[in-house]
Amino acid sequence: MGSTLACASLALIAVFCAAAEEETADVTDHDWTCFGETVPDSANALRFVIDACATAAKQHAVPKDRATWEARRPHVKRTLAAALGLDPMPPRSPLNARIMGSAELEGCRVENVVFESRPNFLVTANVFIPDEAALPAPGIVVVPGHAMEDGKNYGLYLQAQLGLARLGCVVLGYDPIGQGERKKPGFDHKLGYGSLLVGQTNEGYIVWDTLRALDYLAAREDVDASRLGLCGNSGGGENTVYAMPFDDRLKAGASFCFTCSYDAWVREGGNHCICNHMPGLVQHMEEFEVIGLNAPRAFLAGNGAEDPIFPIAGTRQAVADARSVYALYDAQDRVASVEAPLAHGWSLPLREAAYGWMNRWLLDQGDGAPMPETPATIPEGPDMLCYDGAGIPVDSETVVSLNRARAEAFRDGHVGPGALPDAVWACLGGQPEDTEPVARTVGAFAWNGCHVEKLVLTTEPGMDVPALFLRPDGAADLCPAVLYLGAADKAAVREDSVVAALLASGCAVLALDPRGMGETARGFVENHLVSDGVFLGRSVFAQRVWDVMQSLGYLASRPDVAGRGVSIHGREGGGLLAVYAAALGAPAACVTTDRMLAGYRYFLEDAQPQPIWLCVPGILRVTDIPNVASLLGERLLLRDPIGYGLEPLSNEIATTDFADNISAKDGTAEAMAEFLLGGR
């Protein structure tokens, strides 16, 4: 069969390739779409994820009594720690703190401090020591939001740190990962997707930095460790919410421009940094429960009434529900909220609210009401820097280096082949309910000797995906068929040389746009879709794998297809979808991939050129791509699997990593088509 097919392909492939350059005159790009100009709600991948998140969030009710909450509380705390990547907590290694310089400001002295939250993982900080304070004084950690260039030294954050120091507190502000003096290669916030692969998160890294900053403050002779506080704005407000439950030394916390019900910010808050999205968290809790973990310790939420990304109605709901939890401890007066008639940002009214709150709970003065801010000259220049503008040393650990070390440490413990499908399904958020895929025809046209049927497939309740079924005019009544998964768009089927060879051989091709790809990748930012999928606990990659499995099942069931012979051809990310779908039971006779990611460990690099939707939280803890591919054995042929920097692996590494499969570094389109049609 192999030689016959090869001869036929050589004779016909040129005809199909040439024809692809001269499409039928009346066939336009619009013809290659199934939905036209507007993507319907039923095919809106972002709408599907947001609705699922909102449904999950609504199932978390305020506990009816203290016994109910006390029974639930350990689960909430443990699950939160796991979602952050802090279960178990890292070891409290030596801080190796050192003072790198100092500056004199009006009313206080500043020490520029570096400490190691993990071995050789450097945190740059400023410590403000008020001149007139009675020492030891209360200590406060201030965590900046997303001030990427300046971090701790951004003007508004410096103003807040000075204002808190003038109360008579020792204040530590530090640069979170990717900000200020830590804005270096290996720290960018987009690298949070790589962190997810090894069970870590951006927020988990920052929470741990905060807990170690508290360790440092508590050890200082000028700080009273029994009076510690934590506050921050935006991303720092988030950090306050998520760090406070894990340190009982904190007497008071104040979170600004973050507190909001998950339901409200997912539905209405738009696109957020991956920092905000802990894997699957919305399935297990609402934000009021995270705040409730702190009861009866004092907690303040401050928000802008016109903040579009944390809607104020969600803030009010979260605080009201948290107050109900605090009431179980007769401590409802210890959770409060303040609103400013402004947009997102640590505005003057919210800074003044912080001063009053910390004055009440750390200094035992006043009633917690806002205190006026005294204008201050904001310091600038290298006097406030630990490394004179050069940033942290290049030989220190980075997020990428820590993630790579974790990935390597997990390799020896990867799950064996027998248990691998179940372990993969667990990483994907579980196997969806097995429903029959439903297809409807929405149009047709002729193209290059093929009848092209435009289809809409319902792969699960509430989700439609578009597809094109290309059937050569001379195909047998029961013809072989291949599912085509392009790198980004099903319309690329027109230019794919493997598809041309298949069509020339009388094989039908179903070209699919999994949800949120191709013609349905409109109306949203990719990060919005992918990060919300992480939060849901069912990644976009997982959802697309299911689309592939359902679509292949549909293809095999068509009355004009020889169902026992359906296969899959995928390019780049489409190839990875094909491998996972087949490994998890899709009825694929064989699979070919072209330039597929060769291992999730290659995702862990600073440039991170891989699409973020490939991210599967926790996957490197249980397996890597070659192990999943090994489940297919010789049913899988790979051409040019790629590693770091999108560069193909050497033939030696590819054949070693994929020893159970067939590697074709320079495989021709004809050879790949022959393989798909059973000529191996």
Beta strands, then each sheet from edge to edge (+ up, - down):
strand 1: 98-105
strand 2: 108-118
strand 3: 121-130
strand 4: 137-143
strand 5: 170-174
strand 6: 223-233
strand 7: 250-256
strand 8: 298-304
strand 9: 335-340
strand 10: 438-447
strand 11: 450-460
strand 12: 463-472
strand 13: 481-485
strand 14: 508-512
strand 15: 567-571
strand 16: 591-594
strand 17: 636-639
strand 18: 662-663
sheet 1: 1+ 2- 3+ 5- 4- 6- 7- 8- 9-
sheet 2: 10+ 11- 12+ 14- 13- 15- 16- 17- 18-
end
